[in-house]
């Protein structure tokens, strides 16, 4: 699959704004995207748009450098946002297509299949904080599989185990084990459910392990 990111600045701004508007309409429904992550993307998008507009008034080398730097920073933020938040089990294939983001190839081949499974252990740490220890099932050490980004950890608060992956509102890609998950003070005493799966360097996520739960201290 070739790079789907537009190279021309005007096209890139249009592409980014289209994604931002789509996310803004659904972010409350999806629930897994942190406010600061989306805010950061929008801020960088606005900085780039402003730099592009300023070049109309002042087409100097300095303005070109500012615009190019803003473009670079915005593209970096957008790629990160797509990888960690939009290519997520909660978001459907049709929603990705509507944003102009090609879904990853679902055909499992030697190069794309994620066969490794996650073993997971939940432990108490401090007040309002739990520790997720994860490792490769069957391996002698806790290192992530070679060439992988880490483990995608999802969680949901509730008395009963969530019926579907989309019901898990928490989501993070943890590159190292253990990973600390902090909760708001008013969540103390609630049961929280966790599942985890490996994500390879192409952003493809394997099968999620069985759910495990703990009570938030």
N, CA, C and O of each residue as an XYZ file, in Angstrom:
868
protein
N       0.847     -1.201      0.000
C       0.000      0.000      0.000
C       0.879      1.247      0.000
O       1.778      1.362      0.833
N       0.637      2.179     -0.916
C       1.405      3.394     -0.963
C       0.981      4.370      0.116
O      -0.009      4.155      0.816
N       1.750      5.455      0.241
C       1.422      6.459      1.244
C       0.174      7.228      0.811
O       0.133      7.779     -0.289
N      -0.830      7.265      1.662
C      -2.098      7.912      1.330
C      -2.121      9.378      1.732
O      -3.100     10.073      1.458
N      -1.056      9.865      2.380
C      -1.020     11.243      2.864
C      -0.738     12.202      1.702
O       0.268     12.041      1.012
N      -1.607     13.199      1.471
C      -1.371     14.171      0.390
C      -0.060     14.914      0.597
O       0.280     15.264      1.727
N       0.679     15.160     -0.482
C       1.967     15.836     -0.379
C       1.828     17.353     -0.509
O       2.541     18.098      0.163
N       0.913     17.817     -1.373
C       0.735     19.252     -1.516
C       0.089     19.820     -0.249
O      -0.827     19.220      0.313
N       0.574     20.976      0.188
C       0.138     21.536      1.463
C      -1.369     21.791      1.492
O      -2.039     21.445      2.465
N      -1.901     22.393      0.433
C      -3.332     22.702      0.411
C      -4.165     21.422      0.486
O      -5.172     21.370      1.192
N      -3.742     20.403     -0.237
C      -4.455     19.125     -0.195
C      -4.339     18.481      1.181
O      -5.288     17.878      1.682
N      -3.156     18.619      1.783
C      -2.951     18.041      3.108
C      -3.829     18.740      4.145
O      -4.416     18.082      5.004
N      -3.922     20.054      4.071
C      -4.766     20.804      5.008
C      -6.222     20.369      4.866
O      -6.911     20.161      5.865
N      -6.687     20.232      3.634
C      -8.064     19.790      3.392
C      -8.278     18.386      3.962
O      -9.300     18.116      4.593
N      -7.315     17.502      3.739
C      -7.389     16.129      4.225
C      -7.447     16.081      5.754
O      -8.258     15.354      6.329
N      -6.586     16.856      6.399
C      -6.538     16.884      7.858
C      -7.807     17.474      8.445
O      -8.334     16.971      9.438
N      -8.298     18.546      7.828
C      -9.519     19.186      8.333
C     -10.714     18.247      8.203
O     -11.574     18.204      9.082
N     -10.764     17.495      7.104
C     -11.850     16.526      6.914
C     -11.845     15.489      8.029
O     -12.899     15.147      8.566
N     -10.670     14.989      8.377
C     -10.557     14.011      9.462
C     -10.958     14.634     10.794
O     -11.696     14.028     11.571
N     -10.467     15.852     11.058
C     -10.769     16.521     12.325
C     -12.264     16.757     12.489
O     -12.804     16.568     13.579
N     -12.933     17.165     11.426
C     -14.371     17.405     11.494
C     -15.129     16.107     11.738
O     -16.103     16.086     12.491
N     -14.687     15.027     11.103
C     -15.329     13.723     11.283
C     -15.146     13.238     12.722
O     -16.087     12.746     13.344
N     -13.920     13.383     13.244
C     -13.636     12.958     14.611
C     -14.443     13.793     15.600
O     -14.981     13.259     16.570
N     -14.530     15.089     15.362
C     -15.254     15.981     16.268
C     -16.717     15.556     16.410
O     -17.307     15.694     17.481
N     -17.291     15.042     15.332
C     -18.684     14.611     15.362
C     -18.882     13.312     16.146
O     -19.971     13.055     16.659
N     -17.832     12.498     16.237
C     -17.993     11.163     16.827
C     -17.147     10.907     18.065
O     -17.249      9.836     18.664
N     -16.316     11.861     18.464
C     -15.373     11.607     19.553
C     -16.081     11.272     20.861
O     -15.574     10.472     21.648
N     -17.238     11.868     21.104
C     -17.981     11.557     22.327
C     -18.526     10.136     22.292
O     -18.615      9.468     23.322
N     -18.885      9.686     21.109
C     -19.415      8.323     20.940
C     -18.305      7.284     21.039
O     -18.495      6.229     21.645
N     -17.152      7.575     20.451
C     -16.042      6.618     20.462
C     -15.439      6.468     21.862
O     -15.133      5.354     22.287
N     -15.269      7.567     22.568
C     -14.813      7.644     23.970
C     -13.356      7.256     24.222
O     -12.838      7.546     25.301
N     -12.675      6.613     23.272
C     -11.319      6.132     23.561
C     -10.234      7.151     23.230
O      -9.066      6.919     23.543
N     -10.589      8.270     22.607
C      -9.583      9.250     22.192
C      -9.403     10.308     23.285
O     -10.360     11.009     23.615
N      -8.203     10.438     23.851
C      -7.973     11.453     24.888
C      -8.193     12.864     24.350
O      -7.855     13.162     23.205
N      -8.757     13.721     25.182
C      -9.027     15.105     24.765
C      -7.749     15.812     24.330
O      -7.746     16.540     23.338
N      -6.658     15.599     25.074
C      -5.423     16.319     24.753
C      -4.823     15.860     23.423
O      -4.163     16.644     22.742
N      -5.048     14.589     23.045
C      -4.524     14.088     21.767
C      -5.238     14.763     20.604
O      -4.604     15.165     19.628
N      -6.556     14.887     20.710
C      -7.313     15.531     19.633
C      -7.038     17.028     19.606
O      -6.918     17.620     18.533
N      -6.938     17.645     20.786
C      -6.641     19.078     20.873
C      -5.295     19.392     20.233
O      -5.159     20.385     19.519
N      -4.300     18.543     20.490
C      -2.960     18.741     19.919
C      -3.007     18.685     18.399
O      -2.368     19.494     17.727
N      -3.757     17.738     17.858
C      -3.866     17.619     16.404
C      -4.522     18.867     15.811
O      -4.034     19.408     14.818
N      -5.612     19.324     16.404
C      -6.320     20.496     15.897
C      -5.445     21.745     15.981
O      -5.454     22.570     15.067
N      -4.701     21.887     17.055
C      -3.814     23.053     17.215
C      -2.750     23.070     16.124
O      -2.489     24.117     15.531
N      -2.141     21.935     15.856
C      -1.108     21.869     14.816
C      -1.715     22.104     13.431
O      -1.079     22.702     12.563
N      -2.934     21.635     13.233
C      -3.629     21.874     11.972
C      -3.888     23.371     11.786
O      -3.696     23.900     10.691
N      -4.319     24.051     12.841
C      -4.597     25.482     12.760
C      -3.318     26.294     12.550
O      -3.328     27.299     11.840
N      -2.226     25.860     13.166
C      -0.942     26.542     12.976
C      -0.507     26.437     11.521
O      -0.036     27.411     10.933
N      -0.666     25.252     10.945
C      -0.309     25.067      9.539
C      -1.194     25.912      8.629
O      -0.699     26.541      7.694
N      -2.485     25.929      8.893
C      -3.409     26.722      8.066
C      -3.051     28.205      8.139
O      -3.065     28.904      7.126
N      -2.729     28.678      9.344
C      -2.344     30.083      9.516
C      -1.046     30.388      8.768
O      -0.926     31.439      8.136
N      -0.070     29.469      8.836
C       1.204     29.679      8.145
C       0.999     29.713      6.637
O       1.651     30.487      5.935
N       0.094     28.878      6.139
C      -0.206     28.870      4.708
C      -0.876     30.171      4.290
O      -0.570     30.714      3.229
N      -1.778     30.669      5.106
C      -2.457     31.932      4.805
C      -1.482     33.107      4.821
O      -1.602     34.026      4.011
N      -0.526     33.078      5.732
C       0.444     34.163      5.836
C       1.352     34.248      4.609
O       1.872     35.318      4.295
N       1.542     33.132      3.922
C       2.377     33.139      2.732
C       1.733     33.920      1.592
O       2.423     34.366      0.675
N       0.423     34.084      1.645
C      -0.260     34.887      0.626
C       0.166     36.354      0.747
O       0.296     37.066     -0.248
N       0.381     36.784      1.998
C       0.779     38.167      2.256
C       2.293     38.348      2.155
O       2.771     39.400      1.731
N       3.040     37.318      2.545
C       4.498     37.430      2.586
C       5.116     36.120      2.106
O       5.285     35.176      2.877
N       5.446     36.084      0.827
C       5.983     34.860      0.224
C       7.502     34.838      0.344
O       8.217     34.631     -0.637
N       7.979     35.057      1.566
C       9.422     35.130      1.792
C       9.979     33.763      2.178
O       9.236     32.823      2.459
N      11.297     33.681      2.183
C      11.946     32.428      2.575
C      11.610     32.076      4.020
O      11.412     30.908      4.354
N      11.546     33.091      4.870
C      11.233     32.858      6.279
C       9.831     32.260      6.436
O       9.626     31.339      7.227
N       8.871     32.793      5.676
C       7.509     32.271      5.754
C       7.435     30.849      5.197
O       6.682     30.017      5.701
N       8.222     30.579      4.155
C       8.274     29.227      3.607
C       8.787     28.242      4.652
O       8.250     27.145      4.800
N       9.831     28.645      5.374
C      10.397     27.775      6.396
C       9.397     27.535      7.527
O       9.288     26.420      8.036
N       8.668     28.582      7.917
C       7.653     28.423      8.963
C       6.544     27.485      8.505
O       6.097     26.618      9.256
N       6.107     27.671      7.260
C       5.049     26.828      6.724
C       5.497     25.382      6.625
O       4.754     24.471      6.989
N       6.721     25.167      6.128
C       7.229     23.811      5.972
C       7.397     23.105      7.328
O       7.129     21.910      7.452
N       7.837     23.851      8.325
C       7.976     23.272      9.661
C       6.611     22.926     10.246
O       6.443     21.877     10.868
N       5.638     23.813     10.043
C       4.283     23.562     10.526
C       3.687     22.348      9.824
O       2.982     21.547     10.438
N       3.976     22.220      8.533
C       3.506     21.059      7.758
C       4.100     19.775      8.331
O       3.389     18.788      8.519
N       5.387     19.791      8.603
C       6.077     18.618      9.135
C       5.498     18.206     10.485
O       5.254     17.024     10.727
N       5.278     19.189     11.364
C       4.765     18.901     12.703
C       3.328     18.387     12.651
O       2.959     17.487     13.406
N       2.528     18.954     11.769
C       1.136     18.537     11.637
C       1.048     17.124     11.073
O       0.245     16.315     11.537
N       1.874     16.829     10.074
C       1.855     15.492      9.490
C       2.291     14.445     10.512
O       1.727     13.352     10.564
N       3.285     14.776     11.315
C       3.740     13.860     12.358
C       2.616     13.577     13.348
O       2.388     12.430     13.733
N       1.912     14.640     13.758
C       0.803     14.493     14.704
C      -0.334     13.681     14.098
O      -0.948     12.861     14.781
N      -0.616     13.909     12.817
C      -1.714     13.199     12.160
C      -1.395     11.713     12.012
O      -2.255     10.869     12.261
N      -0.173     11.391     11.610
C       0.207      9.980     11.470
C       0.093      9.263     12.822
O      -0.398      8.137     12.899
N       0.546      9.921     13.867
C       0.450      9.345     15.210
C      -1.013      9.143     15.604
O      -1.374      8.104     16.158
N      -1.849     10.136     15.317
C      -3.263     10.075     15.678
C      -3.970      8.934     14.948
O      -4.772      8.210     15.537
N      -3.665      8.785     13.677
C      -4.282      7.701     12.891
C      -3.830      6.343     13.414
O      -4.646      5.437     13.587
N      -2.547      6.204     13.661
C      -1.990      4.917     14.076
C      -2.515      4.458     15.424
O      -2.847      3.286     15.598
N      -2.591      5.390     16.393
C      -2.926      4.993     17.753
C      -4.398      5.151     18.124
O      -4.859      4.533     19.084
N      -5.148      5.975     17.372
C      -6.529      6.223     17.777
C      -7.580      5.912     16.710
O      -8.697      5.519     17.043
N      -7.236      6.083     15.439
C      -8.236      5.865     14.402
C      -8.219      4.432     13.882
O      -9.272      3.883     13.557
N      -7.055      3.829     13.801
C      -7.016      2.408     13.434
C      -7.175      1.595     14.716
O      -6.230      1.011     15.246
N      -8.401      1.593     15.173
C      -8.781      1.018     16.456
C     -10.014      0.152     16.245
O     -10.846      0.481     15.399
N     -10.163     -0.949     16.989
C     -11.332     -1.815     16.795
C     -12.672     -1.092     16.936
O     -13.676     -1.529     16.373
N     -12.690      0.008     17.681
C     -13.938      0.746     17.889
C     -14.407      1.394     16.585
O     -15.608      1.529     16.351
N     -13.465      1.789     15.749
C     -13.785      2.523     14.525
C     -13.926      1.544     13.367
O     -13.052      0.712     13.126
N     -15.037      1.660     12.660
C     -15.341      0.701     11.599
C     -14.556      1.002     10.327
O     -14.000      2.086     10.144
N     -14.535      0.008      9.469
C     -13.888      0.150      8.151
C     -14.554      1.270      7.350
O     -13.867      2.062      6.704
N     -15.886      1.340      7.390
C     -16.613      2.376      6.654
C     -16.275      3.767      7.167
O     -16.190      4.716      6.388
N     -16.081      3.891      8.473
C     -15.727      5.191      9.049
C     -14.326      5.609      8.607
O     -14.096      6.784      8.322
N     -13.397      4.671      8.546
C     -12.055      4.987      8.049
C     -12.109      5.463      6.602
O     -11.483      6.460      6.242
N     -12.853      4.748      5.790
C     -12.986      5.116      4.373
C     -13.599      6.499      4.240
O     -13.174      7.283      3.391
N     -14.598      6.813      5.070
C     -15.254      8.121      5.021
C     -14.271      9.241      5.344
O     -14.431     10.364      4.866
N     -13.253      8.944      6.153
C     -12.236      9.945      6.495
C     -11.108      9.986      5.468
O     -10.221     10.836      5.553
N     -11.138      9.074      4.501
C     -10.077      9.029      3.500
C      -8.869      8.236      3.943
O      -7.787      8.370      3.371
N      -9.051      7.399      4.974
C      -7.959      6.587      5.495
C      -8.149      5.143      5.035
O      -9.134      4.509      5.415
N      -7.244      4.614      4.236
C      -7.407      3.223      3.775
C      -7.252      2.246      4.922
O      -6.258      2.306      5.646
N      -8.213      1.342      5.108
C      -8.082      0.320      6.161
C      -6.891     -0.578      5.865
O      -6.523     -0.781      4.707
N      -6.297     -1.111      6.919
C      -5.201     -2.046      6.725
C      -5.729     -3.333      6.113
O      -6.879     -3.715      6.332
N      -4.885     -3.988      5.352
C      -5.277     -5.223      4.689
C      -5.651     -6.273      5.723
O      -4.850     -6.624      6.590
N      -6.875     -6.769      5.620
C      -7.344     -7.767      6.566
C      -6.927     -9.190      6.198
O      -7.117    -10.121      6.981
N      -6.358     -9.354      5.001
C      -5.932    -10.684      4.586
C      -4.662    -11.055      5.342
O      -3.647    -10.367      5.237
N      -4.722    -12.126      6.090
C      -3.589    -12.531      6.910
C      -2.579    -13.297      6.066
O      -2.886    -14.361      5.528
N      -1.385    -12.753      5.956
C      -0.317    -13.401      5.208
C       0.883    -13.550      6.130
O       0.837    -13.177      7.302
N       1.939    -14.094      5.590
C       3.154    -14.258      6.374
C       3.669    -12.924      6.891
O       4.326    -12.873      7.931
N       3.377    -11.852      6.180
C       3.921    -10.541      6.547
C       2.979     -9.753      7.458
O       3.419     -8.815      8.123
N       1.718    -10.106      7.502
C       0.764     -9.284      8.243
C       0.121     -9.989      9.420
O      -0.457     -9.326     10.281
N       0.199    -11.291      9.488
C      -0.493    -12.012     10.547
C       0.193    -11.828     11.892
O       1.414    -11.945     11.997
N      -0.598    -11.539     12.917
C      -0.104    -11.433     14.285
C      -0.511    -12.706     15.016
O      -1.663    -12.853     15.425
N       0.423    -13.609     15.176
C       0.119    -14.909     15.766
C       0.346    -14.941     17.268
O      -0.264    -15.749     17.968
N       1.211    -14.078     17.769
C       1.557    -14.093     19.185
C       0.373    -13.657     20.050
O      -0.415    -12.796     19.658
N       0.266    -14.263     21.226
C      -0.806    -13.922     22.167
C      -0.213    -13.257     23.402
O       0.978    -13.387     23.684
N      -1.059    -12.547     24.126
C      -0.643    -11.820     25.322
C      -1.071    -12.579     26.581
O      -2.207    -13.042     26.680
N      -0.154    -12.698     27.533
C      -0.488    -13.104     28.891
C      -0.492    -11.836     29.739
O       0.375    -10.977     29.585
N      -1.463    -11.725     30.627
C      -1.648    -10.466     31.344
C      -1.932    -10.729     32.819
O      -2.637    -11.675     33.169
N      -1.377     -9.883     33.673
C      -1.590     -9.965     35.108
C      -1.855     -8.559     35.636
O      -1.105     -7.628     35.345
N      -2.917     -8.412     36.407
C      -3.288     -7.106     36.956
C      -2.933     -7.061     38.438
O      -3.289     -7.968     39.191
N      -2.234     -6.011     38.858
C      -1.855     -5.861     40.256
C      -2.214     -4.456     40.758
O      -2.266     -3.496     39.989
N      -2.457     -4.369     42.068
C      -2.701     -3.078     42.694
C      -1.381     -2.346     42.871
O      -0.332     -2.961     43.061
N      -1.453     -1.012     42.804
C      -0.238     -0.233     43.035
C      -0.519      0.829     44.086
O      -0.348      0.586     45.281
N      -0.945      1.996     43.648
C      -1.297      3.053     44.576
C      -2.803      3.272     44.533
O      -3.520      2.586     43.805
N      -3.267      4.221     45.308
C      -4.686      4.577     45.270
C      -5.061      5.057     43.868
O      -4.381      5.900     43.283
N      -6.153      4.505     43.344
C      -6.654      4.854     42.006
C      -5.710      4.443     40.879
O      -5.758      5.020     39.793
N      -4.856      3.456     41.128
C      -3.903      3.049     40.100
C      -3.712      1.531     40.092
O      -3.538      0.906     41.138
N      -3.748      0.956     38.893
C      -3.517     -0.467     38.700
C      -2.337     -0.670     37.750
O      -2.072      0.166     36.886
N      -1.644     -1.769     37.919
C      -0.496     -2.085     37.082
C      -0.849     -3.277     36.194
O      -1.306     -4.310     36.682
N      -0.634     -3.125     34.896
C      -0.876     -4.213     33.951
C       0.472     -4.783     33.530
O       1.255     -4.130     32.841
N       0.725     -6.022     33.963
C       1.924     -6.744     33.531
C       1.542     -7.594     32.323
O       0.588     -8.369     32.392
N       2.261     -7.459     31.237
C       1.945     -8.266     30.061
C       3.213     -8.891     29.491
O       4.309     -8.350     29.639
N       3.049    -10.024     28.844
C       4.180    -10.738     28.274
C       3.692    -11.591     27.117
O       2.490    -11.783     26.936
N       4.624    -12.096     26.348
C       4.268    -12.963     25.233
C       3.978    -14.360     25.759
O       4.812    -14.964     26.433
N       2.821    -14.859     25.454
C       2.427    -16.184     25.936
C       3.382    -17.251     25.415
O       3.630    -17.358     24.214
N       3.907    -18.031     26.346
C       4.821    -19.105     25.974
C       6.275    -18.705     25.918
O       7.141    -19.564     25.756
N       6.571    -17.402     26.051
C       7.956    -16.939     25.991
C       8.594    -16.988     27.376
O       7.895    -16.976     28.389
N       9.926    -17.042     27.417
C      10.650    -17.123     28.687
C      10.877    -15.763     29.323
O      11.246    -15.686     30.495
N      10.664    -14.692     28.574
C      10.886    -13.362     29.132
C       9.683    -12.475     28.859
O       8.734    -12.888     28.193
N       9.727    -11.255     29.378
C       8.605    -10.334     29.256
C       8.753     -9.366     28.084
O       7.957     -8.439     27.938
N       9.756     -9.579     27.260
C       9.957     -8.668     26.137
C       8.826     -8.829     25.122
O       8.263     -9.911     24.959
N       8.513     -7.733     24.452
C       7.509     -7.807     23.392
C       8.110     -8.555     22.209
O       9.333     -8.615     22.083
N       7.287     -9.123     21.347
C       7.812     -9.839     20.178
C       8.712     -8.935     19.332
O       8.450     -7.737     19.216
N       9.733     -9.479     18.762
C      10.692     -8.714     17.975
C      10.007     -7.981     16.825
O       9.238     -8.571     16.067
N      10.299     -6.682     16.708
C       9.743     -5.878     15.630
C       8.341     -5.358     15.893
O       7.734     -4.762     15.003
N       7.813     -5.566     17.086
C       6.459     -5.122     17.415
C       6.488     -3.776     18.142
O       7.466     -3.439     18.810
N       5.388     -3.004     18.001
C       5.287     -1.716     18.681
C       5.012     -1.897     20.164
O       5.492     -1.113     20.983
N       4.255     -2.911     20.515
C       3.903     -3.126     21.914
C       2.559     -3.811     22.025
O       2.081     -4.435     21.078
N       1.948     -3.684     23.211
C       0.646     -4.295     23.471
C      -0.431     -3.218     23.524
O      -0.274     -2.203     24.203
N      -1.515     -3.444     22.810
C      -2.677     -2.563     22.904
C      -3.493     -3.043     24.098
O      -3.963     -4.181     24.117
N      -3.660     -2.181     25.088
C      -4.422     -2.506     26.292
C      -5.728     -1.725     26.262
O      -5.721     -0.509     26.071
N      -6.840     -2.409     26.446
C      -8.142     -1.750     26.485
C      -8.800     -2.081     27.822
O      -8.549     -3.136     28.405
N      -9.644     -1.169     28.300
C     -10.309     -1.420     29.584
C     -11.676     -0.742     29.632
O     -11.959      0.210     28.906
N     -12.514     -1.282     30.527
C     -13.860     -0.744     30.710
C     -14.283     -0.984     32.155
O     -13.988     -2.028     32.736
N     -14.973     -0.009     32.720
C     -15.449     -0.105     34.098
C     -16.889     -0.624     34.102
O     -17.740     -0.135     33.359
N     -17.145     -1.626     34.953
C     -18.495     -2.174     35.043
C     -18.500     -3.466     35.837
O     -17.468     -4.122     35.974
N     -19.655     -3.830     36.358
C     -19.760     -5.052     37.156
C     -19.599     -6.302     36.302
O     -19.043     -7.303     36.754
N     -20.086     -6.241     35.070
C     -20.033     -7.404     34.181
C     -19.014     -7.186     33.072
O     -18.735     -6.053     32.679
N     -18.465     -8.281     32.578
C     -17.513     -8.209     31.476
C     -18.185     -7.646     30.229
O     -19.271     -8.101     29.869
N     -17.571     -6.667     29.556
C     -18.155     -6.103     28.325
C     -18.389     -7.185     27.275
O     -17.598     -8.116     27.130
N     -19.484     -7.041     26.554
C     -19.845     -8.051     25.558
C     -19.024     -7.931     24.282
O     -18.771     -8.935     23.616
N     -18.594     -6.695     23.924
C     -17.892     -6.464     22.661
C     -16.673     -5.584     22.877
O     -16.588     -4.856     23.866
N     -15.726     -5.657     21.943
C     -14.536     -4.816     22.033
C     -14.888     -3.340     22.023
O     -14.224     -2.541     22.683
N     -15.925     -2.968     21.284
C     -16.305     -1.554     21.188
C     -16.806     -0.993     22.513
O     -16.915      0.222     22.676
N     -17.114     -1.888     23.470
C     -17.599     -1.437     24.773
C     -16.459     -1.069     25.716
O     -16.702     -0.581     26.820
N     -15.233     -1.296     25.297
C     -14.068     -0.903     26.107
C     -13.700      0.536     25.760
O     -13.240      0.817     24.653
N     -13.907      1.458     26.724
C     -13.686      2.873     26.418
C     -12.231      3.304     26.573
O     -11.814      4.285     25.957
N     -11.453      2.587     27.386
C     -10.045      2.935     27.562
C      -9.184      2.238     26.516
O      -9.477      1.115     26.106
N      -8.110      2.921     26.086
C      -7.256      2.349     25.030
C      -5.884      2.993     25.094
O      -5.763      4.215     25.186
N      -4.849      2.164     25.046
C      -3.490      2.690     25.019
C      -2.576      1.655     24.360
O      -2.823      0.452     24.450
N      -1.531      2.127     23.703
C      -0.495      1.246     23.187
C       0.680      1.334     24.146
O       1.335      2.372     24.234
N       0.950      0.254     24.863
C       2.034      0.221     25.843
C       3.258     -0.430     25.218
O       3.203     -1.584     24.791
N       4.352      0.302     25.164
C       5.566     -0.226     24.538
C       6.398     -1.051     25.511
O       7.220     -1.865     25.090
N       6.189     -0.845     26.808
C       6.957     -1.589     27.807
C       6.027     -2.094     28.910
O       4.988     -1.496     29.187
N       6.416     -3.190     29.522
C       5.682     -3.745     30.657
C       6.483     -3.541     31.933
O       7.710     -3.635     31.900
N       5.828     -3.262     33.063
C       4.380     -3.113     33.233
C       3.915     -1.722     32.834
O       4.719     -0.807     32.655
N       2.582     -1.579     32.696
C       2.006     -0.285     32.346
C       1.024      0.114     33.450
O       0.174     -0.679     33.854
N       1.153      1.354     33.933
C       0.289      1.859     35.003
C      -0.924      2.562     34.408
O      -0.791      3.427     33.542
N      -2.101      2.184     34.879
C      -3.345      2.827     34.454
C      -3.919      3.577     35.655
O      -4.231      2.970     36.679
N      -4.058      4.886     35.527
C      -4.576      5.715     36.610
C      -6.038      6.068     36.358
O      -6.448      6.302     35.221
N      -6.807      6.101     37.430
C      -8.230      6.389     37.339
C      -8.571      7.598     38.209
O      -7.845      7.931     39.145
N      -9.689      8.247     37.883
C     -10.164      9.355     38.695
C     -10.531      8.852     40.093
O     -10.898      7.691     40.270
N     -10.427      9.732     41.070
C     -10.689      9.351     42.458
C     -12.072      8.758     42.642
O     -12.239      7.811     43.410
N     -13.070      9.300     41.950
C     -14.441      8.820     42.147
C     -14.678      7.434     41.546
O     -15.754      6.863     41.721
N     -13.672      6.881     40.830
C     -13.801      5.534     40.271
C     -13.362      4.458     41.266
O     -13.547      3.268     41.012
N     -12.787      4.865     42.386
C     -12.308      3.914     43.382
C     -13.448      3.005     43.846
O     -14.561      3.466     44.102
N     -13.152      1.706     43.949
C     -14.159      0.748     44.378
C     -14.913      0.093     43.242
O     -15.650     -0.867     43.466
N     -14.747      0.591     42.023
C     -15.403      0.009     40.855
C     -14.553     -1.118     40.272
O     -13.328     -1.115     40.393
N     -15.214     -2.069     39.646
C     -14.504     -3.144     38.952
C     -14.158     -2.687     37.539
O     -14.976     -2.058     36.868
N     -12.951     -3.002     37.088
C     -12.519     -2.632     35.746
C     -12.019     -3.889     35.032
O     -11.354     -4.737     35.626
N     -12.352     -3.986     33.754
C     -12.005     -5.142     32.934
C     -10.931     -4.764     31.922
O     -10.980     -3.691     31.321
N      -9.960     -5.659     31.742
C      -8.854     -5.408     30.817
C      -8.756     -6.533     29.789
O      -9.047     -7.691     30.086
N      -8.339     -6.167     28.573
C      -7.926     -7.127     27.558
C      -6.704     -6.537     26.855
O      -6.481     -5.328     26.920
N      -5.921     -7.364     26.193
C      -4.715     -6.866     25.530
C      -4.392     -7.714     24.306
O      -4.724     -8.898     24.248
N      -3.740     -7.091     23.332
C      -3.317     -7.775     22.110
C      -2.035     -7.125     21.612
O      -1.802     -5.940     21.854
N      -1.208     -7.889     20.920
C       0.028     -7.340     20.365
C      -0.271     -6.540     19.097
O      -1.169     -6.881     18.327
N       0.501     -5.469     18.898
C       0.424     -4.686     17.666
C       1.786     -4.704     17.000
O       2.789     -4.365     17.627
N       1.832     -5.102     15.717
C       3.126     -5.163     15.046
C       3.504     -3.807     14.448
O       2.759     -2.834     14.575
N       4.656     -3.753     13.802
C       5.185     -2.489     13.284
C       4.340     -1.903     12.166
O       4.477     -0.720     11.853
N       3.467     -2.705     11.554
C       2.577     -2.207     10.505
C       1.259     -1.701     11.064
O       0.370     -1.292     10.317
N       1.143     -1.733     12.383
C      -0.079     -1.256     13.014
C      -1.184     -2.293     13.064
O      -2.319     -1.964     13.408
N      -0.876     -3.539     12.728
C      -1.878     -4.602     12.733
C      -1.951     -5.209     14.128
O      -0.931     -5.541     14.732
N      -3.163     -5.346     14.622
C      -3.400     -5.840     15.972
C      -3.849     -7.295     15.918
O      -4.674     -7.666     15.083
N      -3.303     -8.115     16.810
C      -3.667     -9.524     16.879
C      -4.939     -9.742     17.671
O      -5.693     -8.806     17.938
N      -5.165    -10.982     18.039
C      -6.351    -11.321     18.824
C      -6.168    -10.876     20.270
O      -5.078    -10.984     20.832
N      -7.248    -10.373     20.864
C      -7.198     -9.949     22.255
C      -7.290    -11.143     23.182
O      -8.020    -12.097     22.912
N      -6.541    -11.087     24.285
C      -6.583    -12.149     25.269
C      -7.911    -12.107     26.018
O      -8.685    -11.159     25.884
N      -8.159    -13.137     26.799
C      -9.377    -13.171     27.593
C      -9.378    -12.035     28.606
O      -8.320    -11.578     29.040
N     -10.557    -11.586     28.976
C     -10.678    -10.453     29.890
C     -10.284    -10.842     31.320
O     -10.575    -11.938     31.797
N      -9.615     -9.903     31.972
C      -9.299    -10.040     33.396
C      -9.743     -8.773     34.115
O      -9.725     -7.685     33.539
N     -10.137     -8.918     35.362
C     -10.676     -7.761     36.077
C     -10.007     -7.555     37.415
O      -9.352     -8.451     37.947
N     -10.183     -6.362     37.951
C      -9.674     -6.006     39.272
C     -10.536     -4.851     39.786
O     -11.226     -4.180     39.019
N     -10.478     -4.640     41.088
C     -11.210     -3.525     41.695
C     -10.257     -2.350     41.849
O      -9.155     -2.511     42.374
N     -10.662     -1.190     41.404
C      -9.820      0.012     41.482
C      -9.619      0.399     42.946
O     -10.598      0.622     43.659
N      -8.379      0.484     43.406
C      -8.129      0.803     44.825
C      -8.449      2.258     45.154
O      -8.292      2.680     46.300
